Amino acid sequence: MSTSQKASVSADLAADLLDAVLTSLDDSKAEDLVTLDIAGKSSLADHMVIVSGRSHRHVGAIADHLLKDLKKAGGRAATVEGQNTCDWVLIDAGDVIVHIFRPEVRGFYNLEKMWAPETDDAPQYIG
């Protein structure tokens, strides 16, 4: 398989994974969803998704639901950080990294500003 074919297959898999993540987050009523294409900025992943939950309990429920949906989708096991406190849960699913925040914590770290393209219309969370 040529390099361009491998890149195309990888991009398709990343897009399918992103679709599964976005569907799960929508089902969980995650709020203020922002998707960033970070393929050119980092070798960590192709996409970063940032969402908010209304409370500790909502953040935990969003994370639990997403992990179950990722497992059903046949993805590899995701790495999870922060699920014990549910202020900020990070789920690394390979080509997609998901940050689930409580609004106050999200406003403090403002990852959208850090990772967004450097333009005037770049997303910025103001909670």
The first five atom37 places (N, CA, C, CB, O) and aatype in JSON, in Angstrom:
{
  "aatype": [12, 15, 16, 15, 5, 11, 0, 15, 19, 15, 0, 3, 10, 0, 0, 3, 10, 10, 3, 0, 19, 10, 16, 15, 10, 3, 3, 15, 11, 0, 6, 3, 10, 19, 16, 10, 3, 9, 0, 7, 11, 15, 15, 10, 0, 3, 8, 12, 19, 9, 19, 15, 7, 1, 15, 8, 1, 8, 19, 7, 0, 9, 0, 3, 8, 10, 10, 11, 3, 10, 11, 11, 0, 7, 7, 1, 0, 0, 16, 19, 6, 7, 5, 2, 16, 4, 3, 17, 19, 10, 9, 3, 0, 7, 3, 19, 9, 19, 8, 9, 13, 1, 14, 6, 19, 1, 7, 13, 18, 2, 10, 6, 11, 12, 17, 0, 14, 6, 16, 3, 3, 0, 14, 5, 18, 9, 7],
  "atom_mask": [
    [1, 1, 1, 1, 1],
    [1, 1, 1, 1, 1],
    [1, 1, 1, 1, 1],
    [1, 1, 1, 1, 1],
    [1, 1, 1, 1, 1],
    [1, 1, 1, 1, 1],
    [1, 1, 1, 1, 1],
    [1, 1, 1, 1, 1],
    [1, 1, 1, 1, 1],
    [1, 1, 1, 1, 1],
    [1, 1, 1, 1, 1],
    [1, 1, 1, 1, 1],
    [1, 1, 1, 1, 1],
    [1, 1, 1, 1, 1],
    [1, 1, 1, 1, 1],
    [1, 1, 1, 1, 1],
    [1, 1, 1, 1, 1],
    [1, 1, 1, 1, 1],
    [1, 1, 1, 1, 1],
    [1, 1, 1, 1, 1],
    [1, 1, 1, 1, 1],
    [1, 1, 1, 1, 1],
    [1, 1, 1, 1, 1],
    [1, 1, 1, 1, 1],
    [1, 1, 1, 1, 1],
    [1, 1, 1, 1, 1],
    [1, 1, 1, 1, 1],
    [1, 1, 1, 1, 1],
    [1, 1, 1, 1, 1],
    [1, 1, 1, 1, 1],
    [1, 1, 1, 1, 1],
    [1, 1, 1, 1, 1],
    [1, 1, 1, 1, 1],
    [1, 1, 1, 1, 1],
    [1, 1, 1, 1, 1],
    [1, 1, 1, 1, 1],
    [1, 1, 1, 1, 1],
    [1, 1, 1, 1, 1],
    [1, 1, 1, 1, 1],
    [1, 1, 1, 0, 1],
    [1, 1, 1, 1, 1],
    [1, 1, 1, 1, 1],
    [1, 1, 1, 1, 1],
    [1, 1, 1, 1, 1],
    [1, 1, 1, 1, 1],
    [1, 1, 1, 1, 1],
    [1, 1, 1, 1, 1],
    [1, 1, 1, 1, 1],
    [1, 1, 1, 1, 1],
    [1, 1, 1, 1, 1],
    [1, 1, 1, 1, 1],
    [1, 1, 1, 1, 1],
    [1, 1, 1, 0, 1],
    [1, 1, 1, 1, 1],
    [1, 1, 1, 1, 1],
    [1, 1, 1, 1, 1],
    [1, 1, 1, 1, 1],
    [1, 1, 1, 1, 1],
    [1, 1, 1, 1, 1],
    [1, 1, 1, 0, 1],
    [1, 1, 1, 1, 1],
    [1, 1, 1, 1, 1],
    [1, 1, 1, 1, 1],
    [1, 1, 1, 1, 1],
    [1, 1, 1, 1, 1],
    [1, 1, 1, 1, 1],
    [1, 1, 1, 1, 1],
    [1, 1, 1, 1, 1],
    [1, 1, 1, 1, 1],
    [1, 1, 1, 1, 1],
    [1, 1, 1, 1, 1],
    [1, 1, 1, 1, 1],
    [1, 1, 1, 1, 1],
    [1, 1, 1, 0, 1],
    [1, 1, 1, 0, 1],
    [1, 1, 1, 1, 1],
    [1, 1, 1, 1, 1],
    [1, 1, 1, 1, 1],
    [1, 1, 1, 1, 1],
    [1, 1, 1, 1, 1],
    [1, 1, 1, 1, 1],
    [1, 1, 1, 0, 1],
    [1, 1, 1, 1, 1],
    [1, 1, 1, 1, 1],
    [1, 1, 1, 1, 1],
    [1, 1, 1, 1, 1],
    [1, 1, 1, 1, 1],
    [1, 1, 1, 1, 1],
    [1, 1, 1, 1, 1],
    [1, 1, 1, 1, 1],
    [1, 1, 1, 1, 1],
    [1, 1, 1, 1, 1],
    [1, 1, 1, 1, 1],
    [1, 1, 1, 0, 1],
    [1, 1, 1, 1, 1],
    [1, 1, 1, 1, 1],
    [1, 1, 1, 1, 1],
    [1, 1, 1, 1, 1],
    [1, 1, 1, 1, 1],
    [1, 1, 1, 1, 1],
    [1, 1, 1, 1, 1],
    [1, 1, 1, 1, 1],
    [1, 1, 1, 1, 1],
    [1, 1, 1, 1, 1],
    [1, 1, 1, 1, 1],
    [1, 1, 1, 1, 1],
    [1, 1, 1, 0, 1],
    [1, 1, 1, 1, 1],
    [1, 1, 1, 1, 1],
    [1, 1, 1, 1, 1],
    [1, 1, 1, 1, 1],
    [1, 1, 1, 1, 1],
    [1, 1, 1, 1, 1],
    [1, 1, 1, 1, 1],
    [1, 1, 1, 1, 1],
    [1, 1, 1, 1, 1],
    [1, 1, 1, 1, 1],
    [1, 1, 1, 1, 1],
    [1, 1, 1, 1, 1],
    [1, 1, 1, 1, 1],
    [1, 1, 1, 1, 1],
    [1, 1, 1, 1, 1],
    [1, 1, 1, 1, 1],
    [1, 1, 1, 1, 1],
    [1, 1, 1, 1, 1],
    [1, 1, 1, 1, 1],
    [1, 1, 1, 0, 1]
  ],
  "atom_positions": [
    [[0.84, -1.17, 0.0], [0.0, 0.0, 0.0], [0.89, 1.24, 0.0], [-0.96, 0.0, 1.22], [1.84, 1.33, 0.78]],
    [[0.58, 2.17, -0.87], [1.4, 3.38, -0.97], [1.16, 4.29, 0.23], [1.1, 4.13, -2.29], [0.19, 4.13, 0.97]],
    [[2.05, 5.24, 0.4], [1.94, 6.19, 1.51], [0.66, 7.0, 1.43], [3.15, 7.12, 1.53], [0.02, 7.23, 2.46]],
    [[0.27, 7.43, 0.24], [-0.94, 8.23, 0.09], [-2.19, 7.39, 0.4], [-1.03, 8.82, -1.33], [-3.16, 7.91, 0.95]],
    [[-2.16, 6.09, 0.04], [-3.3, 5.22, 0.36], [-3.4, 5.01, 1.87], [-3.16, 3.87, -0.37], [-4.5, 5.01, 2.42]],
    [[-2.26, 4.83, 2.53], [-2.26, 4.66, 3.98], [-2.8, 5.92, 4.67], [-0.85, 4.34, 4.48], [-3.57, 5.82, 5.62]],
    [[-2.39, 7.08, 4.18], [-2.86, 8.34, 4.76], [-4.37, 8.49, 4.57], [-2.12, 9.52, 4.12], [-5.06, 8.97, 5.46]],
    [[-4.87, 8.08, 3.4], [-6.3, 8.16, 3.12], [-7.1, 7.25, 4.04], [-6.57, 7.81, 1.65], [-8.14, 7.64, 4.56]],
    [[-6.61, 6.02, 4.24], [-7.28, 5.08, 5.13], [-7.27, 5.61, 6.56], [-6.6, 3.69, 5.06], [-8.27, 5.54, 7.26]],
    [[-6.13, 6.13, 6.98], [-6.01, 6.69, 8.32], [-6.98, 7.86, 8.52], [-4.58, 7.14, 8.59], [-7.61, 7.97, 9.57]],
    [[-7.09, 8.72, 7.54], [-8.0, 9.86, 7.62], [-9.45, 9.4, 7.69], [-7.8, 10.79, 6.41], [-10.25, 9.98, 8.42]],
    [[-9.79, 8.36, 6.93], [-11.15, 7.82, 6.97], [-11.48, 7.24, 8.34], [-11.33, 6.75, 5.89], [-12.58, 7.44, 8.86]],
    [[-10.53, 6.51, 8.92], [-10.74, 5.94, 10.25], [-10.89, 7.03, 11.31], [-9.58, 5.01, 10.62], [-11.73, 6.92, 12.2]],
    [[-10.09, 8.08, 11.2], [-10.18, 9.19, 12.14], [-11.54, 9.89, 12.0], [-9.04, 10.2, 11.9], [-12.13, 10.29, 13.0]],
    [[-12.02, 10.04, 10.78], [-13.33, 10.68, 10.55], [-14.45, 9.82, 11.12], [-13.55, 10.92, 9.05], [-15.39, 10.35, 11.71]],
    [[-14.36, 8.5, 10.94], [-15.37, 7.6, 11.51], [-15.37, 7.67, 13.04], [-15.13, 6.16, 11.05], [-16.43, 7.69, 13.66]],
    [[-14.19, 7.71, 13.62], [-14.07, 7.81, 15.07], [-14.65, 9.13, 15.57], [-12.6, 7.67, 15.51], [-15.36, 9.16, 16.57]],
    [[-14.34, 10.21, 14.86], [-14.87, 11.52, 15.23], [-16.39, 11.52, 15.17], [-14.3, 12.63, 14.31], [-17.05, 12.06, 16.05]],
    [[-16.97, 10.91, 14.13], [-18.43, 10.83, 14.03], [-19.03, 10.08, 15.21], [-18.83, 10.14, 12.72], [-20.05, 10.49, 15.76]],
    [[-18.4, 8.96, 15.6], [-18.89, 8.19, 16.74], [-18.82, 9.02, 18.02], [-18.07, 6.89, 16.9], [-19.75, 8.98, 18.84]],
    [[-17.75, 9.75, 18.2], [-17.59, 10.6, 19.38], [-18.66, 11.69, 19.41], [-16.17, 11.24, 19.41], [-19.3, 11.91, 20.43]],
    [[-18.85, 12.38, 18.29], [-19.82, 13.47, 18.24], [-21.24, 12.97, 18.47], [-19.74, 14.19, 16.91], [-22.04, 13.65, 19.13]],
    [[-21.58, 11.8, 17.93], [-22.9, 11.22, 18.14], [-23.12, 10.9, 19.62], [-23.07, 9.95, 17.3], [-24.19, 11.19, 20.16]],
    [[-22.13, 10.32, 20.25], [-22.23, 9.98, 21.67], [-22.38, 11.24, 22.52], [-21.01, 9.19, 22.12], [-23.21, 11.27, 23.43]],
    [[-21.6, 12.26, 22.23], [-21.68, 13.5, 23.0], [-23.04, 14.17, 22.83], [-20.57, 14.46, 22.58], [-23.58, 14.73, 23.79]],
    [[-23.58, 14.12, 21.63], [-24.9, 14.68, 21.38], [-25.96, 13.91, 22.16], [-25.22, 14.67, 19.87], [-26.86, 14.51, 22.76]],
    [[-25.86, 12.58, 22.16], [-26.81, 11.75, 22.91], [-26.75, 12.04, 24.4], [-26.52, 10.27, 22.67], [-27.77, 11.94, 25.09]],
    [[-25.58, 12.41, 24.91], [-25.39, 12.69, 26.34], [-25.73, 14.13, 26.72], [-23.97, 12.39, 26.73], [-25.59, 14.52, 27.88]],
    [[-26.17, 14.91, 25.75], [-26.52, 16.31, 25.98], [-25.33, 17.15, 26.44], [-27.64, 16.4, 27.01], [-25.47, 18.05, 27.26]],
    [[-24.14, 16.83, 25.9], [-22.97, 17.65, 26.18], [-23.2, 19.05, 25.61], [-21.67, 17.0, 25.58], [-23.86, 19.2, 24.58]],
    [[-22.67, 20.05, 26.27], [-22.94, 21.44, 25.9], [-21.7, 22.11, 25.32], [-23.44, 22.22, 27.11], [-20.57, 21.7, 25.58]],
    [[-21.94, 23.14, 24.53], [-20.89, 24.01, 23.99], [-19.77, 23.22, 23.29], [-20.29, 24.86, 25.1], [-18.59, 23.4, 23.59]],
    [[-20.16, 22.36, 22.38], [-19.22, 21.48, 21.68], [-18.36, 22.26, 20.69], [-19.97, 20.37, 20.96], [-18.88, 23.04, 19.89]],
    [[-17.07, 22.04, 20.76], [-16.12, 22.63, 19.81], [-15.23, 21.5, 19.3], [-15.26, 23.78, 20.48], [-14.68, 20.73, 20.09]],
    [[-15.09, 21.41, 17.98], [-14.21, 20.43, 17.36], [-13.07, 21.16, 16.69], [-14.97, 19.54, 16.35], [-13.3, 22.08, 15.89]],
    [[-11.84, 20.77, 16.99], [-10.66, 21.39, 16.41], [-9.87, 20.36, 15.61], [-9.77, 22.03, 17.5], [-9.63, 19.25, 16.09]],
    [[-9.48, 20.73, 14.41], [-8.6, 19.89, 13.59], [-7.17, 20.24, 13.98], [-8.86, 20.11, 12.04], [-6.69, 21.33, 13.69]],
    [[-6.5, 19.3, 14.64], [-5.14, 19.57, 15.11], [-4.11, 18.72, 14.38], [-5.04, 19.32, 16.61], [-2.97, 18.58, 14.83]],
    [[-4.5, 18.14, 13.26], [-3.6, 17.25, 12.51], [-2.3, 17.95, 12.13], [-4.29, 16.74, 11.26], [-1.24, 17.32, 12.16]],
    [[-2.35, 19.2, 11.78], [-1.15, 19.92, 11.39], [-0.38, 20.53, 12.55], [0.0, 0.0, 0.0], [0.76, 20.97, 12.39]],
    [[-1.0, 20.56, 13.74], [-0.38, 21.17, 14.91], [0.29, 20.18, 15.84], [-1.4, 21.95, 15.68], [1.21, 20.53, 16.57]],
    [[-0.18, 18.94, 15.82], [0.32, 17.97, 16.78], [0.3, 16.56, 16.2], [-0.5, 18.02, 18.06], [-0.56, 16.23, 15.38]],
    [[1.24, 15.76, 16.62], [1.25, 14.36, 16.2], [0.45, 13.5, 17.18], [2.7, 13.84, 16.09], [0.35, 12.29, 16.99]],
    [[-0.11, 14.1, 18.22], [-0.89, 13.36, 19.21], [-2.19, 12.8, 18.65], [-1.19, 14.25, 20.38], [-2.57, 11.67, 18.97]],
    [[-2.86, 13.58, 17.83], [-4.18, 13.19, 17.32], [-4.5, 14.05, 16.1], [-5.28, 13.35, 18.41], [-3.8, 15.01, 15.78]],
    [[-5.59, 13.68, 15.42], [-6.07, 14.47, 14.28], [-7.12, 15.49, 14.7], [-6.64, 13.55, 13.21], [-7.24, 16.56, 14.11]],
    [[-7.9, 15.13, 15.75], [-9.0, 16.0, 16.17], [-9.01, 16.13, 17.68], [-10.34, 15.45, 15.67], [-8.65, 15.2, 18.4]],
    [[-9.43, 17.3, 18.15], [-9.66, 17.53, 19.56], [-11.1, 18.02, 19.7], [-8.63, 18.55, 20.16], [-11.54, 18.91, 18.98]],
    [[-11.81, 17.42, 20.64], [-13.19, 17.81, 20.9], [-13.26, 18.31, 22.34], [-14.19, 16.61, 20.67], [-12.75, 17.67, 23.26]],
    [[-13.89, 19.47, 22.51], [-14.01, 20.08, 23.83], [-15.49, 20.33, 24.1], [-13.18, 21.41, 23.93], [-16.18, 20.95, 23.29]],
    [[-15.98, 19.83, 25.24], [-17.39, 20.01, 25.6], [-17.5, 20.33, 27.09], [-18.21, 18.73, 25.27], [-16.54, 20.2, 27.85]],
    [[-18.68, 20.77, 27.47], [-18.97, 21.04, 28.87], [-20.13, 20.16, 29.34], [-19.3, 22.52, 29.09], [-21.01, 19.79, 28.57]],
    [[-20.09, 19.85, 30.63], [-21.21, 19.23, 31.31], [-21.69, 20.21, 32.37], [0.0, 0.0, 0.0], [-20.93, 21.07, 32.81]],
    [[-22.92, 20.08, 32.76], [-23.51, 21.05, 33.69], [-23.01, 20.92, 35.13], [-25.01, 20.91, 33.67], [-23.04, 21.88, 35.89]],
    [[-22.56, 19.72, 35.5], [-22.16, 19.46, 36.89], [-21.15, 18.31, 36.89], [-23.4, 19.12, 37.78], [-20.85, 17.71, 35.85]],
    [[-20.63, 18.0, 38.09], [-19.72, 16.86, 38.23], [-20.4, 15.59, 37.71], [-19.28, 16.67, 39.7], [-19.81, 14.81, 36.97]],
    [[-21.64, 15.41, 38.12], [-22.39, 14.21, 37.73], [-22.59, 14.14, 36.22], [-23.75, 14.18, 38.44], [-22.45, 13.07, 35.63]],
    [[-22.91, 15.26, 35.6], [-23.12, 15.28, 34.15], [-21.81, 15.0, 33.41], [-23.7, 16.63, 33.71], [-21.8, 14.25, 32.43]],
    [[-20.72, 15.58, 33.87], [-19.4, 15.33, 33.26], [-19.08, 13.83, 33.33], [-18.29, 16.17, 33.97], [-18.63, 13.24, 32.35]],
    [[-19.3, 13.23, 34.5], [-19.04, 11.8, 34.66], [-19.92, 10.94, 33.77], [0.0, 0.0, 0.0], [-19.46, 9.95, 33.2]],
    [[-21.18, 11.32, 33.66], [-22.12, 10.56, 32.82], [-21.74, 10.66, 31.33], [-23.56, 11.06, 33.03], [-21.81, 9.67, 30.6]],
    [[-21.35, 11.85, 30.9], [-20.91, 12.02, 29.51], [-19.7, 11.12, 29.24], [-20.55, 13.51, 29.23], [-19.65, 10.44, 28.21]],
    [[-18.74, 11.12, 30.16], [-17.53, 10.3, 29.99], [-17.87, 8.81, 29.95], [-16.53, 10.57, 31.12], [-17.39, 8.09, 29.08]],
    [[-18.71, 8.36, 30.88], [-19.1, 6.94, 30.9], [-19.78, 6.53, 29.61], [-20.03, 6.67, 32.09], [-19.48, 5.48, 29.04]],
    [[-20.7, 7.36, 29.15], [-21.45, 7.05, 27.92], [-20.51, 7.01, 26.72], [-22.55, 8.1, 27.69], [-20.62, 6.12, 25.87]],
    [[-19.6, 7.95, 26.65], [-18.65, 7.99, 25.53], [-17.75, 6.75, 25.54], [-17.79, 9.27, 25.61], [-17.51, 6.16, 24.48]],
    [[-17.27, 6.36, 26.7], [-16.41, 5.17, 26.78], [-17.15, 3.91, 26.33], [-15.89, 4.99, 28.21], [-16.57, 3.07, 25.64]],
    [[-18.41, 3.78, 26.72], [-19.21, 2.63, 26.29], [-19.42, 2.65, 24.78], [-20.57, 2.61, 27.0], [-19.33, 1.62, 24.12]],
    [[-19.71, 3.83, 24.24], [-19.94, 3.95, 22.79], [-18.67, 3.68, 22.0], [-20.47, 5.34, 22.45], [-18.72, 3.08, 20.92]],
    [[-17.53, 4.11, 22.51], [-16.26, 3.83, 21.83], [-15.97, 2.33, 21.81], [-15.1, 4.58, 22.52], [-15.48, 1.8, 20.82]],
    [[-16.29, 1.67, 22.9], [-16.07, 0.22, 22.97], [-16.99, -0.5, 21.97], [-16.33, -0.3, 24.41], [-16.57, -1.42, 21.28]],
    [[-18.25, -0.06, 21.9], [-19.21, -0.65, 20.95], [-18.77, -0.43, 19.51], [-20.6, -0.06, 21.17], [-19.0, -1.28, 18.65]],
    [[-18.15, 0.72, 19.25], [-17.73, 1.06, 17.9], [-16.5, 0.25, 17.47], [-17.42, 2.55, 17.8], [-16.07, 0.34, 16.33]],
    [[-15.95, -0.53, 18.4], [-14.82, -1.38, 18.06], [-13.48, -0.7, 18.11], [0.0, 0.0, 0.0], [-12.48, -1.24, 17.63]],
    [[-13.45, 0.48, 18.69], [-12.18, 1.19, 18.8], [-11.29, 0.56, 19.86], [0.0, 0.0, 0.0], [-11.75, -0.23, 20.69]],
    [[-10.04, 0.92, 19.82], [-9.14, 0.41, 20.85], [-9.5, 1.04, 22.19], [-7.66, 0.7, 20.48], [-10.21, 2.04, 22.24]],
    [[-9.01, 0.46, 23.24], [-9.31, 0.98, 24.57], [-8.8, 2.41, 24.71], [-8.69, 0.07, 25.66], [-7.65, 2.7, 24.39]],
    [[-9.67, 3.27, 25.18], [-9.3, 4.68, 25.35], [-8.63, 4.87, 26.7], [-10.55, 5.59, 25.23], [-8.93, 4.16, 27.67]],
    [[-7.73, 5.83, 26.76], [-7.08, 6.21, 28.01], [-7.9, 7.33, 28.64], [-5.6, 6.66, 27.77], [-8.3, 8.27, 27.97]],
    [[-8.15, 7.21, 29.95], [-9.01, 8.18, 30.64], [-8.25, 8.77, 31.82], [-10.32, 7.51, 31.12], [-7.57, 8.05, 32.56]],
    [[-8.37, 10.07, 31.99], [-7.8, 10.79, 33.13], [-8.87, 11.69, 33.72], [-6.53, 11.61, 32.71], [-9.67, 12.27, 33.0]],
    [[-8.87, 11.81, 35.05], [-9.73, 12.78, 35.71], [-11.13, 12.31, 36.04], [0.0, 0.0, 0.0], [-11.96, 13.11, 36.48]],
    [[-11.42, 11.04, 35.84], [-12.78, 10.57, 36.06], [-13.13, 10.47, 37.54], [-12.97, 9.22, 35.4], [-14.3, 10.36, 37.89]],
    [[-12.14, 10.49, 38.42], [-12.43, 10.4, 39.85], [-13.01, 11.71, 40.41], [-11.17, 10.04, 40.61], [-13.78, 11.66, 41.37]],
    [[-12.66, 12.86, 39.85], [-13.19, 14.13, 40.35], [-14.24, 14.74, 39.42], [-12.06, 15.11, 40.55], [-15.11, 15.49, 39.87]],
    [[-14.16, 14.44, 38.15], [-15.12, 14.91, 37.13], [-15.19, 16.43, 37.0], [-16.49, 14.39, 37.47], [-16.24, 16.98, 36.66]],
    [[-14.07, 17.12, 37.26], [-13.97, 18.54, 36.92], [-13.56, 18.66, 35.46], [-12.95, 19.27, 37.84], [-14.09, 19.49, 34.71]],
    [[-12.61, 17.82, 35.07], [-12.08, 17.8, 33.71], [-11.71, 16.35, 33.42], [-10.83, 18.76, 33.54], [-10.78, 15.81, 34.01]],
    [[-12.42, 15.74, 32.51], [-12.13, 14.36, 32.11], [-11.54, 14.4, 30.72], [-13.41, 13.46, 32.16], [-12.11, 14.98, 29.8]],
    [[-10.38, 13.76, 30.58], [-9.71, 13.67, 29.29], [-9.81, 12.23, 28.81], [-8.21, 14.14, 29.39], [-9.46, 11.3, 29.54]],
    [[-10.29, 12.05, 27.58], [-10.39, 10.73, 26.98], [-9.58, 10.75, 25.69], [-11.88, 10.32, 26.71], [-9.9, 11.47, 24.74]],
    [[-8.53, 9.94, 25.68], [-7.66, 9.82, 24.5], [-8.07, 8.55, 23.76], [-6.13, 9.78, 24.9], [-7.78, 7.44, 24.2]],
    [[-8.74, 8.73, 22.63], [-9.23, 7.61, 21.83], [-8.33, 7.37, 20.61], [-10.67, 7.85, 21.38], [-8.76, 6.73, 19.65]],
    [[-7.13, 7.87, 20.65], [-6.22, 7.68, 19.52], [-6.2, 8.9, 18.63], [0.0, 0.0, 0.0], [-5.51, 9.88, 18.91]],
    [[-6.96, 8.84, 17.54], [-7.0, 9.96, 16.6], [-7.89, 11.11, 17.06], [-7.47, 9.48, 15.25], [-7.89, 12.18, 16.46]],
    [[-8.65, 10.88, 18.14], [-9.52, 11.91, 18.69], [-9.29, 12.01, 20.2], [-11.03, 11.6, 18.39], [-9.34, 11.02, 20.91]],
    [[-9.02, 13.23, 20.66], [-8.88, 13.5, 22.08], [-10.08, 14.32, 22.51], [-7.53, 14.25, 22.39], [-10.42, 15.32, 21.88]],
    [[-10.74, 13.88, 23.59], [-11.95, 14.54, 24.06], [-11.69, 15.11, 25.46], [-13.15, 13.56, 24.08], [-11.2, 14.42, 26.35]],
    [[-12.03, 16.38, 25.63], [-11.96, 17.06, 26.93], [-13.39, 17.36, 27.35], [-11.07, 18.38, 26.87], [-14.13, 18.02, 26.63]],
    [[-13.76, 16.88, 28.54], [-15.1, 17.14, 29.07], [-14.9, 17.94, 30.36], [-15.9, 15.79, 29.34], [-14.29, 17.46, 31.31]],
    [[-15.43, 19.16, 30.38], [-15.2, 20.08, 31.49], [-16.49, 20.47, 32.19], [-14.5, 21.33, 30.99], [-17.58, 20.42, 31.62]],
    [[-16.34, 20.86, 33.46], [-17.36, 21.7, 34.08], [-17.11, 23.1, 33.55], [-17.31, 21.63, 35.68], [-15.95, 23.45, 33.29]],
    [[-18.14, 23.93, 33.38], [-17.96, 25.25, 32.75], [-16.89, 26.14, 33.39], [-19.25, 25.98, 32.77], [-16.14, 26.8, 32.67]],
    [[-16.8, 26.15, 34.72], [-15.82, 27.02, 35.38], [-14.39, 26.59, 35.06], [-16.04, 27.01, 36.9], [-13.52, 27.42, 34.85]],
    [[-14.17, 25.3, 35.03], [-12.84, 24.76, 34.75], [-12.48, 25.0, 33.29], [-12.78, 23.24, 35.08], [-11.34, 25.34, 32.96]],
    [[-13.46, 24.83, 32.42], [-13.23, 25.07, 30.99], [-12.84, 26.52, 30.74], [-14.47, 24.71, 30.17], [-11.93, 26.79, 29.96]],
    [[-13.54, 27.44, 31.38], [-13.21, 28.86, 31.22], [-11.82, 29.2, 31.72], [0.0, 0.0, 0.0], [-11.14, 30.04, 31.13]],
    [[-11.39, 28.54, 32.78], [-10.06, 28.8, 33.35], [-8.96, 28.35, 32.38], [-9.91, 28.07, 34.69], [-8.01, 29.1, 32.14]],
    [[-9.07, 27.14, 31.84], [-8.02, 26.61, 30.97], [-8.13, 27.09, 29.52], [-8.05, 25.09, 31.0], [-7.11, 27.23, 28.85]],
    [[-9.33, 27.34, 29.04], [-9.58, 27.9, 27.71], [-8.74, 27.23, 26.61], [-9.31, 29.39, 27.72], [-7.98, 27.89, 25.9]],
    [[-8.87, 25.92, 26.5], [-8.11, 25.17, 25.49], [-8.41, 25.6, 24.06], [-8.4, 23.7, 25.64], [-7.56, 25.49, 23.18]],
    [[-9.63, 26.09, 23.83], [-9.98, 26.55, 22.49], [-9.01, 27.61, 22.0], [-11.4, 27.1, 22.46], [-8.57, 27.58, 20.85]],
    [[-8.67, 28.53, 22.86], [-7.76, 29.61, 22.48], [-6.35, 29.07, 22.21], [-7.71, 30.68, 23.59], [-5.66, 29.54, 21.3]],
    [[-5.93, 28.09, 23.0], [-4.59, 27.53, 22.86], [-4.43, 26.72, 21.57], [-4.26, 26.66, 24.06], [-3.39, 26.8, 20.92]],
    [[-5.45, 25.95, 21.19], [-5.32, 25.02, 20.08], [-5.96, 25.49, 18.78], [-5.92, 23.72, 20.46], [-5.7, 24.91, 17.72]],
    [[-6.77, 26.52, 18.83], [-7.48, 26.97, 17.63], [-6.53, 27.62, 16.63], [-8.6, 27.94, 18.0], [-5.45, 28.08, 17.0]],
    [[-6.95, 27.67, 15.37], [-6.14, 28.39, 14.38], [-5.99, 29.85, 14.79], [-6.78, 28.3, 12.97], [-6.87, 30.42, 15.43]],
    [[-4.88, 30.42, 14.44], [-4.59, 31.8, 14.84], [-5.28, 32.79, 13.92], [-3.08, 32.05, 14.85], [-4.65, 33.4, 13.06]],
    [[-6.58, 32.94, 14.11], [-7.37, 33.9, 13.35], [-8.26, 34.67, 14.32], [-8.22, 33.19, 12.26], [-8.4, 34.3, 15.49]],
    [[-8.85, 35.73, 13.83], [-9.73, 36.54, 14.67], [-11.02, 35.82, 15.0], [-10.04, 37.85, 13.98], [-11.63, 36.09, 16.03]],
    [[-11.45, 34.87, 14.13], [-12.72, 34.17, 14.36], [-12.52, 32.81, 15.03], [-13.46, 33.99, 13.03], [-13.42, 31.97, 15.01]],
    [[-11.35, 32.58, 15.62], [-11.09, 31.32, 16.31], [-12.03, 31.19, 17.51], [-9.6, 31.24, 16.78], [-12.33, 32.18, 18.18]],
    [[-12.51, 29.96, 17.77], [-13.42, 29.78, 18.9], [-12.74, 30.08, 20.22], [-13.98, 28.37, 18.91], [-11.57, 29.75, 20.42]],
    [[-13.47, 30.69, 21.11], [-12.96, 30.98, 22.43], [-14.13, 30.79, 23.38], [-12.34, 32.43, 22.53], [-15.2, 31.37, 23.18]],
    [[-13.93, 29.98, 24.41], [-15.0, 29.72, 25.35], [-15.08, 30.86, 26.36], [-14.8, 28.38, 26.06], [-14.09, 31.2, 27.0]],
    [[-16.26, 31.42, 26.48], [-16.5, 32.45, 27.48], [-17.68, 31.96, 28.31], [-16.78, 33.87, 26.83], [-18.84, 32.11, 27.93]],
    [[-17.36, 31.38, 29.45], [-18.38, 30.73, 30.28], [-18.82, 31.61, 31.33], [0.0, 0.0, 0.0], [-19.68, 31.24, 32.13]]
  ]
}
